[in-house]
Amino acid sequence: MKYIFGPVFSRRLGISLGVDLVPFKVCSMDCVYCEVGKTTLKTLERKEYIPVDKVIEELKRFLSKNPPVDFVTFSGYGEPTLNSGLGKVVEFLRAEFPEIPIAVLTNSSLLFRDDVIEEIKGVNVVLPSFDAASNDVFKKINRPFTDLTVEIIKKGIRRLRKETDVDIWLETLFVRGINDSPEEISAVGEFVFEISPERWQINTVVRPPAYNIEGLSPEELERIKEIVGYPATDVIGRSSAKRKKMPVEDIKAEILELIKRRPCPVEEIADALGLLEEEVRIAVDSLVKEGKVKYVMYGEKKYLKAGS
Ligand code: SF4
């Protein structure tokens, strides 16, 4: 499979079948905390970066086996709403697999557009990012495409709230020394109350990031939750979602597919693939010997990354 990956274990969505709609690394931003890596094509241009008919073919083949997935999620290598065929894939899923919930992870940069709002109406959950309420902080943390401003991001999220029925799980990712000042937290909190999302998910850097930055501690995130006081706030940590057994034909290939998109610790790979940690370790040892993966330390945890 080239354009779908997993199912992977997601801290927010449980067992999620990922769909890539853009290749590495096409995005309208170049966030300092990005798990995928540095952006190589920063753009706001919508086009069919990946042929959606091919994506639909892969989804049809995989989902017709009735795998136990909690969500089909548009995420992956970059910003999914940049693909002008997003609506076609959503329409296909709604028509053929109406029982499977659809989620879209977005950096919110194209939600101001009529076509994107129309296409997104068919999904169940949108997880838009909102990391900064002032333009200087926005530039530092999200390193956006030149034309983007906080006002455009806010306009898009407001349209999502007013013009669609989707559930909104707004995400703010906090980075030490960038968006964690009392003034910024209070301004972000004000917008959270204005939008009134179903969930406000506060997060921090937990995997090796694109740039050299530091996350906050769980206690600091709890403190932000208290200060803002929004009732439906989740501090994102490792989920305790039940593991489901997935058909894994080739463990090594599945591991490679998974860590190409984001570095993962062994226990998370085991959760994502429904395997025992021991089975994953044996496959990983062999991949390390072949020079296809390597371990990197982040904080006190060991992550697996693609490459020698
Ligand atoms: S975190 Fe998301 S929005 Fe930011 S650079 Fe990475 S893919 Fe793009």
Residues whose N, C-alpha, C, O or C-beta is under 5 A from the ligand:
A	BS01	SF4	C27 M29 D30 C31 C34 Y77 G78 E79 N107
